[in-house]
Amino acid sequence: MLAVLGTLAGVGIAGLTALGVWQVERRAWKLDLIDTVEQRIHAAPVTAPGPAAWPAITPASAAYRRVTVRGHYLNDRETRVQAVTDLGPGFWVVTPLITDAGFTVLVNRGFVPTERRDPATRQNGDIAGQTAVTGLLRLTEPKGAFLRANDAATDRWYSRDVAAIAAARGLGTVSPYFIDADAADLPGGAPRGGLTVVAFPNNHLVYALTWFALAAMLAGLSAFVTRDEWRRMAERRPNPRRGVRT
């Protein structure tokens, strides 16, 4: 019995220690990610990648890079995506941009409150003709948000799913990313760009310490039980000197 308990305890200690080590590795990865993104969002903008570069775009290689592109908006094909920001509830205004390079990219021009969802309430905010856009490259957000799926049929959008929005608006092939536009001075102040939240929760050290502490507690408990069991076994072992009279 003691051997079985010792084996189980050993497996448990090894598993908990492995989880702690994994969290330490995750913490190192997260710190590297935070440092990389911090450098990207403050770097000088580069030209938004065209079709030749799309297959190589991954979160690790491109997410949150500052990019710039020139072209003209298709204001009549905008999509409103539900959002909650520091300014309250409302919508992201996502508008297709036909670039001078010939491809189409979705641009999240910024936030509008619920009462300005209707484009008629912010016509002065539309940009006609050629324009330049600078912002952060963001990877598509497929399917929807937590527990809320995008519904193209009813025009209800909860995430910026590039492919689904492109299909719903009849845009054909678009870039696999969208651009979160920087803040811009628009008539009426809407949409309001530059509201990208760049935050990565980093609780891995707490998790690692928790797993290591549990491993140490299990090791301590195992040592106590083992010592106690050995003591009991010693007490039950026959003593050949017991009963000998001198």
N, C-alpha and C positions, 0 to 999 in steps of 0.2 A: 504493500500500500504506500509506504513511504517513497519507494522508487517511482511509482506512478505520479504521486503528488509532486515530486521533484522534477519529473519530466515536464508535467503541465506547467509548473512554475517557470521552468527554464524557457519553454516556448513562449509563455506570456511575457517574460522579461525581454527576450530577444525581439518579440513583435513590437512591444512598446518602445524599446530603444530604437528600432528601425524607423518607427513613425517619427520619433524625435529627430533623428538624423535627416529624414526626408523633409521635415519642416525647416531645418537649418538650411538645407539645399534650396528649398523654395524661397526662403528669406533672401538668400544671396541672389537668386534669379530675380526676385521682385525688386530688390535694390538696384540691380543692373538695369531693369526695365524702367524704373522711375528716373534713373540718371539719363538713360537714352532718350526718353520722351521729353525730359526737361531740356536737353540740348536741342532736340528737334523743334520744339515750339518756339524757341528763342532764336533759331537760326534764320539766316536770310532765305527768303522764299526761292524755290526752284520751279522750273516749268512743270506744270502738271503732266504726268506720264501719259503718253499716247498709246494706241492699240498695240504697238510692238512690245511695249513693256508690261502690258497687263498680265500675261501669264506668270510673271515673276513677282507680282505684288502679293505680299503676305503681311500679316500684322507685324511680324518681327522686322520686316525690311522697310515698311512704308507707313505704318499707322502713325498719325499725328505729325507727319512732315508738313512743313509750311510750303504751300505751292501757290503758284499764280497762273492765271489763264485769261485769255481775251476771247471775246465772242459776243453773242447777243442772246438775250433771254427769250424764251417762249412763254410769255406771261400768261397766256390763255390756257396753259397746261400745268399750272402749278398744283401742288398737292399739299394739303394741310395735315400735319402729323401731330397728334395730341402730345402735349408736353406739360411738365410742371417744372418751373424754374424759380429762382429767387424773386422773380417779378410776379409770381402767382401762376395759376393754371392758364393754359391757352394752347397755341399751336406753333409748330415750326412751319415756316413757309418754304417748301422745297420746290424749286423751279428749274426746269431743264435749261441748259446753256449750250447753244451750238457754238463750238469753239472755232477760232480762225484756222485751226489745224484740221478741221473737218469732222471731229468726233463730238459726241454729245456726253455731257457730264451733268449730273444732278447737283444743284447747289442749294444747301440749306442757308437761305438768305438771312434767317434769324427768326426771332420770336414775335408773335402778336398775341395780345390778350383775346379772350373769347369774343368780346364785343367787336373785335376788328377781324374776325375770321373771314367775313365776306370781302372779297377783293374790292367791291364797290366802295367800301369804307376807307380805303387806302389807295385810291387810284394814283394819287400823286407820288406814291412810293414806288410805282412801277418804273423800271428803267428801260427806255427804248433806245434802239441803236446799239452800236458797239460799246462794250464796257469791259473793264478789267476787274477781275475778282482775285483776291488774295485770302487765303484761309488755311485751315488744317485738313489734310487728307484723312478721311475716315472710311473704314471698311463697312461694307453693306451690313445691315442688321436684319437678317432674314426672318420671315414668318410672323414676327410680332413681338409683343412684350410679354412679361410673365403673366400667364393666365388670360391674356388678351390677344387673340389672333387678328392679324390684319384681315379686313373684309373688303376686297376691291369692289364687289357688287354693290355695296351700300356706301362706298367711298369713306370707310372708316379705317383710319391708319393709326397704328400705335408704335410703329418703328419705321425706320428709314430703310426699307427693303428695296434696294435699287432695282433688281430684276422685276419684282412685282409691280412697282410704281411705273417702270418703263412700259411694261405690258399693258397696264391699265390706261396709260396715256398715249398708247400707240407710238412710242418713240423708237422702236426698233432696237438696235444694238447700242448700249450705253456703256460707259466705263464701269468697272466693278467696284468703284468707290464713289463716294460723294464728297463734297467740300463744305466744311463748316466755315462760312464766310466771316471775316473779321468785322468788327464794328464799322459802320459807315454812317455818314450824316445824310439821312434821307428826309425828304419833306414829310412832316408829320411824325417823324421818329419811328416809323414802322415799315418793314420788319426791323427788329433790333438784333444785329449780329454780335459776334464776339462773346457769346455766352457759353461756349464749350466748357464743360466741367472736366478737368483733367485731374482725376483722383484715383489712386489705387490703394485700397485697404491693405495694410501690412501688419497683420496680427500673428505672423508666423513665429516670432520669438516667443510669444505667450503660449502658442500651441506647443512649440518644442519643449519649453520648460515644463508644461503640463505633462506631456508624454514621458519626459525623463523623470519627473517627480513620481509618476505612477509606477514606472519601472523600478525606481529606488524603493518605494513603499512595498511593492510586491517582493523585491529581493529581501528586504528587511523582515517582512512577514514570513517568508519562506525559511529564512535563517532561524527565526524564533521557533517556528513549528518544528523544524528539523532538530534543533537542539533540545526542545522539550520532549520530542518523541524518543530521541536517543537516551535522554535521562530516564524516561519511563521504562524503556527497554532494559536499561542497566539495572533498574530497581527490581524488575521481574526476573532477571537472570539469576539462576541458583548460585549461592555462595558456598563453596565447599568447606569453608571455615566455620559456617554458621552451625551452631549446636555443639561445637567442640569445647569440652571443659578442660580448663587448665588447673 
